[in-house]
Amino acid sequence: MEQAVINWALAASAGVAGWFLRVLWEADKELRADLSKLREELPKTYAEKGSIDSNFLRVFSKLDELRDHIDKRMDMHEARYHNGHTQ
């Protein structure tokens, strides 16, 4: 009787271990398929350094223009504020 219980316990644990390994195997297959699909979808060409540098220069020049505009507006505001309060 005790041997039968041990056999059933071993069979159940082997079944659970087999099921767990099958789930891991299927997850691994899905991950490999997703990875191969991702490799195909990645871009094949890259931007040249010169074009990136020129685009950054354009962005920085626009930011400089914006800063100058804000500085000019602040100077006008400060001048108006001080002129109104000095009298």
C-alpha positions as CSV (number, residue, x, y, z in Angstrom):
1,M,0.0,0.0,0.0
2,E,2.8,2.5,0.9
3,Q,4.6,1.7,-2.3
4,A,1.5,2.5,-4.4
5,V,1.2,5.9,-2.7
6,I,4.9,6.6,-3.4
7,N,4.5,5.6,-7.0
8,W,1.4,7.8,-7.4
9,A,3.3,10.8,-5.8
10,L,6.3,10.3,-8.1
11,A,4.0,10.0,-11.1
12,A,2.2,13.2,-10.1
13,S,5.4,15.1,-9.5
14,A,6.8,13.9,-12.9
15,G,3.6,15.0,-14.6
16,V,3.8,18.4,-13.1
17,A,7.5,18.7,-13.9
18,G,6.7,17.6,-17.5
19,W,3.9,20.1,-17.8
20,F,6.1,22.9,-16.5
21,L,8.9,22.0,-18.9
22,R,6.4,22.0,-21.8
23,V,5.2,25.5,-20.9
24,L,8.7,26.8,-20.7
25,W,9.5,25.2,-24.1
26,E,6.5,26.8,-25.8
27,A,7.4,30.2,-24.2
28,D,10.9,29.8,-25.5
29,K,9.7,29.1,-29.0
30,E,7.4,32.1,-28.9
31,L,10.2,34.4,-27.7
32,R,12.5,33.1,-30.5
33,A,9.8,33.7,-33.1
34,D,9.2,37.3,-31.8
35,L,12.9,37.9,-31.8
36,S,13.4,36.8,-35.4
37,K,10.4,39.0,-36.4
38,L,12.0,41.9,-34.6
39,R,15.3,41.4,-36.4
40,E,13.5,41.5,-39.7
41,E,11.6,44.7,-38.8
42,L,14.6,46.7,-37.6
43,P,15.7,49.3,-40.0
44,K,18.4,48.4,-42.5
45,T,19.7,51.9,-43.1
46,Y,20.8,54.5,-40.6
47,A,21.0,58.2,-40.7
48,E,24.4,59.7,-41.5
49,K,26.2,61.6,-38.9
50,G,26.3,64.8,-41.0
51,S,22.6,64.9,-41.5
52,I,22.0,64.4,-37.7
53,D,24.5,67.2,-36.9
54,S,22.9,69.6,-39.3
55,N,19.4,68.9,-37.9
56,F,20.7,69.4,-34.4
57,L,22.2,72.7,-35.5
58,R,18.9,73.8,-36.9
59,V,17.1,72.9,-33.6
60,F,19.8,74.8,-31.5
61,S,19.5,77.9,-33.7
62,K,15.7,77.9,-33.3
63,L,16.2,77.5,-29.5
64,D,18.6,80.5,-29.6
65,E,16.0,82.6,-31.5
66,L,13.4,81.7,-28.9
67,R,15.7,82.6,-26.1
68,D,16.5,85.9,-27.7
69,H,12.8,86.6,-28.2
70,I,12.0,85.8,-24.6
71,D,15.0,88.0,-23.4
72,K,13.8,90.9,-25.5
73,R,10.2,90.6,-24.2
74,M,11.5,90.4,-20.6
75,D,13.7,93.5,-21.2
76,M,10.6,95.4,-22.5
77,H,8.5,94.2,-19.6
78,E,11.2,95.2,-17.0
79,A,11.6,98.6,-18.7
80,R,7.9,99.2,-18.6
81,Y,7.7,98.1,-15.0
82,H,10.6,100.3,-13.9
83,N,9.4,103.3,-15.8
84,G,5.9,103.0,-14.3
85,H,7.2,102.8,-10.7
86,T,10.0,105.4,-10.8
87,Q,7.7,108.3,-11.0
